[in-house]
Amino acid sequence: MLKKLTNHALIDQHDRVRYLDDSMSLTLWFNEDNTVFGFEVIFDLLLREKSFIYNVNSRARYGSMIEENPRFGRNVKRSLDNFNAVFTLERLNEFENKSKYIPKKERDFILKIMRDNI
């Protein structure tokens, strides 16, 4: 079950909330008016991770996460390797079953975007 991570940052991060369980993570980004700007759901953590990414300025994308070789002195860059992967009903059901603790407004918004992309 996805549970909200506590924020240990020295500054308030009211524009981002993270949820996590043993095999999935969710990051929500908010506008100043507290509406959802975007989100990322990562499935199969620590395995062959798949990511569903959405923001209000572009279409939703789903695919495998890959780590690219960074330039010297830089952190590893992660990106999607296949924007044309098929988001399945099984993945939607997996998220739906694990997202009971996410506030209803945000959960319903995410589920609607996911349903629209099946």
N, CA, C and O atoms as CSV, one atom per row, in Angstrom:
chain,resi,resn,atom,element,x,y,z
A,1,MET,N,N,0.846,-1.172,0.000
A,1,MET,CA,C,0.000,0.000,0.000
A,1,MET,C,C,0.893,1.236,0.000
A,1,MET,O,O,1.807,1.345,0.818
A,2,LEU,N,N,0.635,2.155,-0.903
A,2,LEU,CA,C,1.417,3.389,-0.971
A,2,LEU,C,C,1.158,4.242,0.262
A,2,LEU,O,O,0.009,4.504,0.620
A,3,LYS,N,N,2.233,4.669,0.905
A,3,LYS,CA,C,2.129,5.533,2.091
A,3,LYS,C,C,2.953,6.791,1.867
A,3,LYS,O,O,4.003,6.757,1.225
A,4,LYS,N,N,2.468,7.890,2.399
A,4,LYS,CA,C,3.134,9.183,2.231
A,4,LYS,C,C,4.476,9.187,2.955
A,4,LYS,O,O,4.575,8.772,4.110
A,5,LEU,N,N,5.500,9.660,2.260
A,5,LEU,CA,C,6.812,9.805,2.879
A,5,LEU,C,C,6.857,11.099,3.664
A,5,LEU,O,O,6.326,12.119,3.223
A,6,THR,N,N,7.485,11.062,4.818
A,6,THR,CA,C,7.652,12.297,5.578
A,6,THR,C,C,8.745,13.132,4.948
A,6,THR,O,O,9.684,12.602,4.354
A,7,ASN,N,N,8.618,14.424,5.077
A,7,ASN,CA,C,9.568,15.356,4.483
A,7,ASN,C,C,10.606,15.749,5.535
A,7,ASN,O,O,10.269,16.355,6.552
A,8,HIS,N,N,11.867,15.399,5.282
A,8,HIS,CA,C,12.947,15.749,6.197
A,8,HIS,C,C,13.814,16.884,5.648
A,8,HIS,O,O,14.907,17.136,6.154
A,9,ALA,N,N,13.325,17.560,4.622
A,9,ALA,CA,C,14.081,18.658,4.026
A,9,ALA,C,C,14.081,19.864,4.963
A,9,ALA,O,O,13.169,20.039,5.771
A,10,LEU,N,N,15.098,20.675,4.842
A,10,LEU,CA,C,15.195,21.872,5.663
A,10,LEU,C,C,14.239,22.961,5.205
A,10,LEU,O,O,13.933,23.888,5.955
A,11,ILE,N,N,13.767,22.841,3.964
A,11,ILE,CA,C,12.791,23.802,3.452
A,11,ILE,C,C,11.474,23.084,3.176
A,11,ILE,O,O,11.464,21.883,2.906
A,12,ASP,N,N,10.385,23.802,3.241
A,12,ASP,CA,C,9.068,23.230,2.980
A,12,ASP,C,C,8.944,22.882,1.505
A,12,ASP,O,O,9.235,23.703,0.636
A,13,GLN,N,N,8.513,21.664,1.232
A,13,GLN,CA,C,8.318,21.241,-0.152
A,13,GLN,C,C,6.830,21.018,-0.409
A,13,GLN,O,O,6.408,19.911,-0.744
A,14,HIS,N,N,6.041,22.081,-0.249
A,14,HIS,CA,C,4.601,21.986,-0.425
A,14,HIS,C,C,4.198,21.725,-1.867
A,14,HIS,O,O,3.048,21.373,-2.133
A,15,ASP,N,N,5.131,21.893,-2.807
A,15,ASP,CA,C,4.802,21.681,-4.211
A,15,ASP,C,C,5.062,20.250,-4.673
A,15,ASP,O,O,4.845,19.936,-5.843
A,16,ARG,N,N,5.529,19.364,-3.763
A,16,ARG,CA,C,5.812,17.976,-4.137
A,16,ARG,C,C,5.494,17.053,-2.956
A,16,ARG,O,O,5.847,17.338,-1.811
A,17,VAL,N,N,4.817,15.939,-3.266
A,17,VAL,CA,C,4.499,14.927,-2.262
A,17,VAL,C,C,4.888,13.578,-2.843
A,17,VAL,O,O,4.670,13.307,-4.024
A,18,ARG,N,N,5.470,12.733,-1.992
A,18,ARG,CA,C,5.883,11.397,-2.436
A,18,ARG,C,C,5.201,10.321,-1.609
A,18,ARG,O,O,4.998,10.463,-0.404
A,19,TYR,N,N,4.852,9.232,-2.301
A,19,TYR,CA,C,4.270,8.040,-1.676
A,19,TYR,C,C,5.110,6.848,-2.118
A,19,TYR,O,O,5.669,6.847,-3.214
A,20,LEU,N,N,5.197,5.829,-1.259
A,20,LEU,CA,C,6.076,4.704,-1.554
A,20,LEU,C,C,5.574,3.444,-0.877
A,20,LEU,O,O,5.019,3.495,0.220
A,21,ASP,N,N,5.774,2.311,-1.539
A,21,ASP,CA,C,5.652,1.013,-0.879
A,21,ASP,C,C,6.790,0.132,-1.393
A,21,ASP,O,O,7.747,0.645,-1.972
A,22,ASP,N,N,6.702,-1.168,-1.193
A,22,ASP,CA,C,7.828,-2.029,-1.545
A,22,ASP,C,C,8.056,-2.206,-3.042
A,22,ASP,O,O,9.140,-2.635,-3.438
A,23,SER,N,N,7.077,-1.892,-3.889
A,23,SER,CA,C,7.268,-2.111,-5.318
A,23,SER,C,C,6.801,-0.965,-6.207
A,23,SER,O,O,6.840,-1.083,-7.432
A,24,MET,N,N,6.361,0.141,-5.611
A,24,MET,CA,C,5.811,1.250,-6.396
A,24,MET,C,C,6.088,2.574,-5.689
A,24,MET,O,O,6.130,2.645,-4.461
A,25,SER,N,N,6.275,3.620,-6.494
A,25,SER,CA,C,6.377,4.960,-5.919
A,25,SER,C,C,5.520,5.919,-6.734
A,25,SER,O,O,5.279,5.717,-7.925
A,26,LEU,N,N,5.072,6.962,-6.060
A,26,LEU,CA,C,4.285,8.011,-6.694
A,26,LEU,C,C,4.848,9.349,-6.245
A,26,LEU,O,O,5.043,9.580,-5.052
A,27,THR,N,N,5.107,10.221,-7.196
A,27,THR,CA,C,5.474,11.601,-6.899
A,27,THR,C,C,4.425,12.493,-7.536
A,27,THR,O,O,4.127,12.368,-8.724
A,28,LEU,N,N,3.867,13.397,-6.737
A,28,LEU,CA,C,2.880,14.376,-7.211
A,28,LEU,C,C,3.499,15.758,-7.147
A,28,LEU,O,O,4.120,16.111,-6.144
A,29,TRP,N,N,3.339,16.553,-8.210
A,29,TRP,CA,C,3.771,17.953,-8.218
A,29,TRP,C,C,2.526,18.829,-8.281
A,29,TRP,O,O,1.576,18.520,-9.000
A,30,PHE,N,N,2.537,19.930,-7.517
A,30,PHE,CA,C,1.373,20.797,-7.426
A,30,PHE,C,C,1.664,22.202,-7.923
A,30,PHE,O,O,2.787,22.694,-7.814
A,31,ASN,N,N,0.626,22.846,-8.475
A,31,ASN,CA,C,0.671,24.263,-8.823
A,31,ASN,C,C,0.525,25.083,-7.546
A,31,ASN,O,O,0.270,24.539,-6.472
A,32,GLU,N,N,0.690,26.394,-7.676
A,32,GLU,CA,C,0.531,27.283,-6.522
A,32,GLU,C,C,-0.879,27.241,-5.940
A,32,GLU,O,O,-1.063,27.468,-4.744
A,33,ASP,N,N,-1.874,26.950,-6.778
A,33,ASP,CA,C,-3.260,26.872,-6.290
A,33,ASP,C,C,-3.617,25.475,-5.765
A,33,ASP,O,O,-4.790,25.176,-5.538
A,34,ASN,N,N,-2.605,24.624,-5.573
A,34,ASN,CA,C,-2.727,23.286,-5.001
A,34,ASN,C,C,-3.437,22.295,-5.920
A,34,ASN,O,O,-3.935,21.274,-5.446
A,35,THR,N,N,-3.496,22.573,-7.217
A,35,THR,CA,C,-3.983,21.598,-8.181
A,35,THR,C,C,-2.797,20.782,-8.685
A,35,THR,O,O,-1.657,21.243,-8.631
A,36,VAL,N,N,-3.059,19.584,-9.171
A,36,VAL,CA,C,-1.989,18.702,-9.641
A,36,VAL,C,C,-1.419,19.237,-10.952
A,36,VAL,O,O,-2.150,19.428,-11.924
A,37,PHE,N,N,-0.115,19.475,-10.970
A,37,PHE,CA,C,0.588,19.872,-12.185
A,37,PHE,C,C,1.047,18.641,-12.952
A,37,PHE,O,O,1.001,18.616,-14.182
A,38,GLY,N,N,1.488,17.625,-12.227
A,38,GLY,CA,C,1.967,16.413,-12.863
A,38,GLY,C,C,2.199,15.324,-11.835
A,38,GLY,O,O,2.138,15.558,-10.628
A,39,PHE,N,N,2.468,14.121,-12.343
A,39,PHE,CA,C,2.778,13.009,-11.451
A,39,PHE,C,C,3.623,11.982,-12.177
A,39,PHE,O,O,3.666,11.942,-13.406
A,40,GLU,N,N,4.298,11.151,-11.389
A,40,GLU,CA,C,5.059,10.022,-11.919
A,40,GLU,C,C,4.792,8.827,-11.026
A,40,GLU,O,O,4.964,8.904,-9.810
A,41,VAL,N,N,4.372,7.722,-11.625
A,41,VAL,CA,C,4.210,6.461,-10.922
A,41,VAL,C,C,5.268,5.521,-11.462
A,41,VAL,O,O,5.343,5.295,-12.670
A,42,ILE,N,N,6.091,4.968,-10.572
A,42,ILE,CA,C,7.110,3.999,-10.974
A,42,ILE,C,C,6.679,2.640,-10.444
A,42,ILE,O,O,6.483,2.461,-9.242
A,43,PHE,N,N,6.535,1.686,-11.359
A,43,PHE,CA,C,6.168,0.316,-11.035
A,43,PHE,C,C,7.425,-0.543,-10.975
A,43,PHE,O,O,8.440,-0.195,-11.579
A,44,ASP,N,N,7.370,-1.651,-10.259
A,44,ASP,CA,C,8.461,-2.634,-10.183
A,44,ASP,C,C,9.771,-2.010,-9.712
A,44,ASP,O,O,10.809,-2.170,-10.354
A,45,LEU,N,N,9.715,-1.302,-8.594
A,45,LEU,CA,C,10.922,-0.671,-8.049
A,45,LEU,C,C,12.034,-1.696,-7.884
A,45,LEU,O,O,11.796,-2.829,-7.468
A,46,LEU,N,N,13.242,-1.283,-8.214
A,46,LEU,CA,C,14.468,-2.065,-8.082
A,46,LEU,C,C,14.536,-3.269,-9.009
A,46,LEU,O,O,15.466,-4.069,-8.911
A,47,LEU,N,N,13.584,-3.410,-9.893
A,47,LEU,CA,C,13.628,-4.469,-10.895
A,47,LEU,C,C,13.775,-3.800,-12.254
A,47,LEU,O,O,14.636,-2.937,-12.425
A,48,ARG,N,N,12.968,-4.173,-13.202
A,48,ARG,CA,C,12.926,-3.509,-14.510
A,48,ARG,C,C,11.852,-2.442,-14.416
A,48,ARG,O,O,10.717,-2.654,-14.845
A,49,GLU,N,N,12.212,-1.285,-13.848
A,49,GLU,CA,C,11.246,-0.239,-13.531
A,49,GLU,C,C,10.533,0.280,-14.773
A,49,GLU,O,O,11.140,0.505,-15.820
A,50,LYS,N,N,9.237,0.461,-14.621
A,50,LYS,CA,C,8.397,1.093,-15.649
A,50,LYS,C,C,7.801,2.346,-15.029
A,50,LYS,O,O,7.474,2.367,-13.842
A,51,SER,N,N,7.664,3.383,-15.834
A,51,SER,CA,C,7.201,4.660,-15.316
A,51,SER,C,C,6.044,5.195,-16.145
A,51,SER,O,O,6.064,5.145,-17.374
A,52,PHE,N,N,5.032,5.709,-15.449
A,52,PHE,CA,C,3.919,6.423,-16.075
A,52,PHE,C,C,4.078,7.871,-15.654
A,52,PHE,O,O,3.993,8.194,-14.470
A,53,ILE,N,N,4.309,8.746,-16.629
A,53,ILE,CA,C,4.595,10.159,-16.348
A,53,ILE,C,C,3.543,11.029,-17.030
A,53,ILE,O,O,3.179,10.806,-18.185
A,54,TYR,N,N,3.066,12.027,-16.285
A,54,TYR,CA,C,2.081,12.955,-16.834
A,54,TYR,C,C,2.361,14.351,-16.285
A,54,TYR,O,O,2.710,14.510,-15.115
A,55,ASN,N,N,2.202,15.363,-17.145
A,55,ASN,CA,C,2.102,16.747,-16.674
A,55,ASN,C,C,1.141,17.482,-17.590
A,55,ASN,O,O,0.884,17.050,-18.714
A,56,VAL,N,N,0.618,18.589,-17.107
A,56,VAL,CA,C,-0.457,19.278,-17.828
A,56,VAL,C,C,-0.010,19.844,-19.173
A,56,VAL,O,O,-0.853,20.180,-20.005
A,57,ASN,N,N,1.290,19.954,-19.402
A,57,ASN,CA,C,1.789,20.552,-20.640
A,57,ASN,C,C,2.129,19.543,-21.726
A,57,ASN,O,O,2.525,19.936,-22.823
A,58,SER,N,N,1.984,18.245,-21.447
A,58,SER,CA,C,2.299,17.244,-22.467
A,58,SER,C,C,1.445,16.003,-22.257
A,58,SER,O,O,0.753,15.873,-21.248
A,59,ARG,N,N,1.502,15.116,-23.199
A,59,ARG,CA,C,0.716,13.892,-23.104
A,59,ARG,C,C,1.341,12.940,-22.079
A,59,ARG,O,O,2.516,13.072,-21.738
A,60,ALA,N,N,0.559,11.995,-21.599
A,60,ALA,CA,C,1.061,10.981,-20.680
A,60,ALA,C,C,1.987,10.038,-21.447
A,60,ALA,O,O,1.787,9.768,-22.631
A,61,ARG,N,N,3.002,9.547,-20.740
A,61,ARG,CA,C,3.962,8.617,-21.346
A,61,ARG,C,C,4.169,7.439,-20.407
A,61,ARG,O,O,4.094,7.582,-19.187
A,62,TYR,N,N,4.432,6.267,-20.994
A,62,TYR,CA,C,4.670,5.060,-20.216
A,62,TYR,C,C,5.799,4.287,-20.871
A,62,TYR,O,O,5.807,4.114,-22.090
A,63,GLY,N,N,6.745,3.825,-20.084
A,63,GLY,CA,C,7.836,3.045,-20.636
A,63,GLY,C,C,8.817,2.598,-19.579
A,63,GLY,O,O,8.645,2.882,-18.393
A,64,SER,N,N,9.861,1.889,-20.020
A,64,SER,CA,C,10.898,1.396,-19.119
A,64,SER,C,C,11.853,2.512,-18.756
A,64,SER,O,O,12.183,3.357,-19.588
A,65,MET,N,N,12.297,2.512,-17.509
A,65,MET,CA,C,13.287,3.475,-17.052
A,65,MET,C,C,14.677,2.940,-17.371
A,65,MET,O,O,14.975,1.775,-17.107
A,66,ILE,N,N,15.518,3.786,-17.933
A,66,ILE,CA,C,16.906,3.405,-18.187
A,66,ILE,C,C,17.821,4.459,-17.591
A,66,ILE,O,O,17.449,5.624,-17.448
A,67,GLU,N,N,19.026,4.027,-17.247
A,67,GLU,CA,C,20.030,4.955,-16.752
A,67,GLU,C,C,21.019,5.208,-17.870
A,67,GLU,O,O,21.587,4.276,-18.439
A,68,GLU,N,N,21.215,6.455,-18.174
A,68,GLU,CA,C,22.151,6.834,-19.227
A,68,GLU,C,C,23.500,7.157,-18.615
A,68,GLU,O,O,23.585,7.571,-17.459
A,69,ASN,N,N,24.541,6.969,-19.385
A,69,ASN,CA,C,25.871,7.309,-18.902
A,69,ASN,C,C,25.995,8.816,-18.773
A,69,ASN,O,O,25.826,9.548,-19.749
A,70,PRO,N,N,26.289,9.269,-17.581
A,70,PRO,CA,C,26.404,10.720,-17.396
A,70,PRO,C,C,27.764,11.235,-17.850
A,70,PRO,O,O,28.726,10.479,-17.988
A,71,ARG,N,N,27.812,12.519,-18.075
A,71,ARG,CA,C,29.103,13.145,-18.328
A,71,ARG,C,C,29.892,13.160,-17.030
A,71,ARG,O,O,29.308,13.078,-15.949
A,72,PHE,N,N,31.192,13.261,-17.121
A,72,PHE,CA,C,32.056,13.234,-15.949
A,72,PHE,C,C,31.601,14.273,-14.922
A,72,PHE,O,O,31.365,15.435,-15.255
A,73,GLY,N,N,31.483,13.833,-13.674
A,73,GLY,CA,C,31.111,14.739,-12.599
A,73,GLY,C,C,29.620,14.969,-12.440
A,73,GLY,O,O,29.213,15.770,-11.599
A,74,ARG,N,N,28.800,14.294,-13.222
A,74,ARG,CA,C,27.349,14.479,-13.154
A,74,ARG,C,C,26.682,13.242,-12.579
A,74,ARG,O,O,27.227,12.140,-12.645
A,75,ASN,N,N,25.493,13.436,-12.013
A,75,ASN,CA,C,24.703,12.312,-11.525
A,75,ASN,C,C,24.158,11.511,-12.693
A,75,ASN,O,O,24.082,12.005,-13.819
A,76,VAL,N,N,23.779,10.272,-12.416
A,76,VAL,CA,C,23.198,9.417,-13.441
A,76,VAL,C,C,21.870,10.018,-13.895
A,76,VAL,O,O,21.057,10.451,-13.079
A,77,LYS,N,N,21.667,10.035,-15.200
A,77,LYS,CA,C,20.424,10.553,-15.767
A,77,LYS,C,C,19.507,9.376,-16.070
A,77,LYS,O,O,19.940,8.375,-16.641
A,78,ARG,N,N,18.237,9.498,-15.688
A,78,ARG,CA,C,17.261,8.449,-15.959
A,78,ARG,C,C,16.226,8.979,-16.944
A,78,ARG,O,O,15.806,10.134,-16.871
A,79,SER,N,N,15.830,8.116,-17.858
A,79,SER,CA,C,14.827,8.515,-18.828
A,79,SER,C,C,14.018,7.298,-19.263
A,79,SER,O,O,14.340,6.165,-18.905
A,80,LEU,N,N,12.971,7.545,-20.035
A,80,LEU,CA,C,12.165,6.458,-20.590
A,80,LEU,C,C,12.808,5.981,-21.871
A,80,LEU,O,O,13.208,6.798,-22.701
A,81,ASP,N,N,12.916,4.662,-22.052
A,81,ASP,CA,C,13.526,4.169,-23.283
A,81,ASP,C,C,12.503,3.841,-24.358
A,81,ASP,O,O,12.874,3.613,-25.510
A,82,ASN,N,N,11.210,3.811,-24.002
A,82,ASN,CA,C,10.208,3.452,-24.998
A,82,ASN,C,C,8.919,4.209,-24.715
A,82,ASN,O,O,8.144,3.816,-23.843
A,83,PHE,N,N,8.687,5.289,-25.446
A,83,PHE,CA,C,7.476,6.084,-25.230
A,83,PHE,C,C,6.247,5.392,-25.784
A,83,PHE,O,O,5.128,5.842,-25.537
A,84,ASN,N,N,6.425,4.309,-26.526
A,84,ASN,CA,C,5.289,3.639,-27.148
A,84,ASN,C,C,4.893,2.356,-26.429
A,84,ASN,O,O,4.122,1.568,-26.977
A,85,ALA,N,N,5.395,2.122,-25.222
A,85,ALA,CA,C,4.988,0.941,-24.471
A,85,ALA,C,C,3.495,1.039,-24.161
A,85,ALA,O,O,2.948,2.136,-24.053
A,86,VAL,N,N,2.857,-0.089,-24.023
A,86,VAL,CA,C,1.413,-0.129,-23.810
A,86,VAL,C,C,1.123,-0.154,-22.314
A,86,VAL,O,O,1.579,-1.045,-21.598
A,87,PHE,N,N,0.362,0.831,-21.851
A,87,PHE,CA,C,-0.095,0.857,-20.472
A,87,PHE,C,C,-1.314,-0.038,-20.380
A,87,PHE,O,O,-2.281,0.151,-21.118
A,88,THR,N,N,-1.278,-1.016,-19.476
A,88,THR,CA,C,-2.308,-2.050,-19.439
A,88,THR,C,C,-3.300,-1.859,-18.293
A,88,THR,O,O,-3.045,-1.125,-17.338
A,89,LEU,N,N,-4.421,-2.534,-18.417
A,89,LEU,CA,C,-5.428,-2.539,-17.370
A,89,LEU,C,C,-4.871,-3.157,-16.084
A,89,LEU,O,O,-5.249,-2.755,-14.984
A,90,GLU,N,N,-3.974,-4.133,-16.227
A,90,GLU,CA,C,-3.351,-4.750,-15.047
A,90,GLU,C,C,-2.550,-3.731,-14.245
A,90,GLU,O,O,-2.588,-3.741,-13.015
A,91,ARG,N,N,-1.823,-2.848,-14.938
A,91,ARG,CA,C,-1.069,-1.802,-14.245
A,91,ARG,C,C,-2.009,-0.812,-13.563
A,91,ARG,O,O,-1.753,-0.385,-12.437
A,92,LEU,N,N,-3.091,-0.448,-14.240
A,92,LEU,CA,C,-4.066,0.453,-13.634
A,92,LEU,C,C,-4.642,-0.177,-12.367
A,92,LEU,O,O,-4.752,0.492,-11.339
A,93,ASN,N,N,-5.009,-1.458,-12.431
A,93,ASN,CA,C,-5.559,-2.146,-11.265
A,93,ASN,C,C,-4.534,-2.244,-10.145
A,93,ASN,O,O,-4.884,-2.113,-8.972
A,94,GLU,N,N,-3.284,-2.470,-10.492
A,94,GLU,CA,C,-2.217,-2.519,-9.494
A,94,GLU,C,C,-2.119,-1.189,-8.747
A,94,GLU,O,O,-2.038,-1.167,-7.518
A,95,PHE,N,N,-2.127,-0.080,-9.492
A,95,PHE,CA,C,-2.083,1.234,-8.850
A,95,PHE,C,C,-3.343,1.464,-8.016
A,95,PHE,O,O,-3.262,1.936,-6.882
A,96,GLU,N,N,-4.488,1.137,-8.571
A,96,GLU,CA,C,-5.749,1.365,-7.868
A,96,GLU,C,C,-5.786,0.616,-6.533
A,96,GLU,O,O,-6.261,1.155,-5.533
A,97,ASN,N,N,-5.294,-0.601,-6.515
A,97,ASN,CA,C,-5.297,-1.407,-5.293
A,97,ASN,C,C,-4.322,-0.887,-4.239
A,97,ASN,O,O,-4.545,-1.081,-3.044
A,98,LYS,N,N,-3.251,-0.234,-4.666
A,98,LYS,CA,C,-2.232,0.227,-3.720
A,98,LYS,C,C,-2.373,1.690,-3.338
A,98,LYS,O,O,-1.574,2.193,-2.548
A,99,SER,N,N,-3.357,2.382,-3.871
A,99,SER,CA,C,-3.441,3.833,-3.677
A,99,SER,C,C,-4.564,4.269,-2.740
A,99,SER,O,O,-5.043,5.399,-2.834
A,100,LYS,N,N,-4.976,3.409,-1.859
A,100,LYS,CA,C,-6.104,3.713,-0.961
A,100,LYS,C,C,-5.820,4.878,-0.016
A,100,LYS,O,O,-6.758,5.557,0.403
A,101,TYR,N,N,-4.547,5.134,0.335
A,101,TYR,CA,C,-4.204,6.200,1.284
A,101,TYR,C,C,-3.946,7.552,0.625
A,101,TYR,O,O,-3.683,8.536,1.315
A,102,ILE,N,N,-4.019,7.607,-0.685
A,102,ILE,CA,C,-3.825,8.871,-1.395
A,102,ILE,C,C,-5.145,9.646,-1.327
A,102,ILE,O,O,-6.208,9.050,-1.503
A,103,PRO,N,N,-5.101,10.956,-1.077
A,103,PRO,CA,C,-6.352,11.731,-1.020
A,103,PRO,C,C,-7.219,11.504,-2.259
A,103,PRO,O,O,-6.712,11.416,-3.378
A,104,LYS,N,N,-8.517,11.411,-2.045
A,104,LYS,CA,C,-9.466,11.056,-3.105
A,104,LYS,C,C,-9.341,11.935,-4.347
A,104,LYS,O,O,-9.342,11.426,-5.467
A,105,LYS,N,N,-9.237,13.225,-4.161
A,105,LYS,CA,C,-9.164,14.151,-5.300
A,105,LYS,C,C,-7.967,13.814,-6.198
A,105,LYS,O,O,-8.116,13.720,-7.417
A,106,GLU,N,N,-6.793,13.636,-5.609
A,106,GLU,CA,C,-5.595,13.323,-6.376
A,106,GLU,C,C,-5.663,11.916,-6.961
A,106,GLU,O,O,-5.280,11.698,-8.110
A,107,ARG,N,N,-6.149,10.970,-6.173
A,107,ARG,CA,C,-6.252,9.580,-6.638
A,107,ARG,C,C,-7.188,9.482,-7.842
A,107,ARG,O,O,-6.852,8.836,-8.834
A,108,ASP,N,N,-8.346,10.109,-7.763
A,108,ASP,CA,C,-9.304,10.082,-8.877
A,108,ASP,C,C,-8.715,10.735,-10.123
A,108,ASP,O,O,-8.942,10.254,-11.233
A,109,PHE,N,N,-7.959,11.825,-9.957
A,109,PHE,CA,C,-7.327,12.501,-11.084
A,109,PHE,C,C,-6.329,11.558,-11.774
A,109,PHE,O,O,-6.332,11.436,-12.998
A,110,ILE,N,N,-5.490,10.904,-10.991
A,110,ILE,CA,C,-4.490,9.978,-11.548
A,110,ILE,C,C,-5.176,8.817,-12.267
A,110,ILE,O,O,-4.799,8.459,-13.383
A,111,LEU,N,N,-6.169,8.244,-11.632
A,111,LEU,CA,C,-6.877,7.104,-12.246
A,111,LEU,C,C,-7.557,7.500,-13.551
A,111,LEU,O,O,-7.583,6.710,-14.494
A,112,LYS,N,N,-8.109,8.716,-13.621
A,112,LYS,CA,C,-8.734,9.173,-14.860
A,112,LYS,C,C,-7.699,9.286,-15.977
A,112,LYS,O,O,-7.949,8.843,-17.098
A,113,ILE,N,N,-6.539,9.875,-15.681
A,113,ILE,CA,C,-5.480,9.988,-16.693
A,113,ILE,C,C,-5.025,8.608,-17.138
A,113,ILE,O,O,-4.825,8.374,-18.330
A,114,MET,N,N,-4.860,7.694,-16.191
A,114,MET,CA,C,-4.444,6.337,-16.541
A,114,MET,C,C,-5.492,5.644,-17.410
A,114,MET,O,O,-5.150,5.008,-18.407
A,115,ARG,N,N,-6.760,5.765,-17.037
A,115,ARG,CA,C,-7.833,5.136,-17.839
A,115,ARG,C,C,-7.860,5.690,-19.266
A,115,ARG,O,O,-8.091,4.955,-20.226
A,116,ASP,N,N,-7.623,6.977,-19.388
A,116,ASP,CA,C,-7.616,7.611,-20.713
A,116,ASP,C,C,-6.465,7.120,-21.590
A,116,ASP,O,O,-6.468,7.340,-22.801
A,117,ASN,N,N,-5.485,6.460,-20.983
A,117,ASN,CA,C,-4.302,6.024,-21.737
A,117,ASN,C,C,-4.218,4.510,-21.911
A,117,ASN,O,O,-3.166,3.975,-22.263
A,118,ILE,N,N,-5.316,3.835,-21.665
A,118,ILE,CA,C,-5.351,2.370,-21.909
A,118,ILE,C,C,-5.828,2.134,-23.323
A,118,ILE,O,O,-5.938,0.986,-23.754
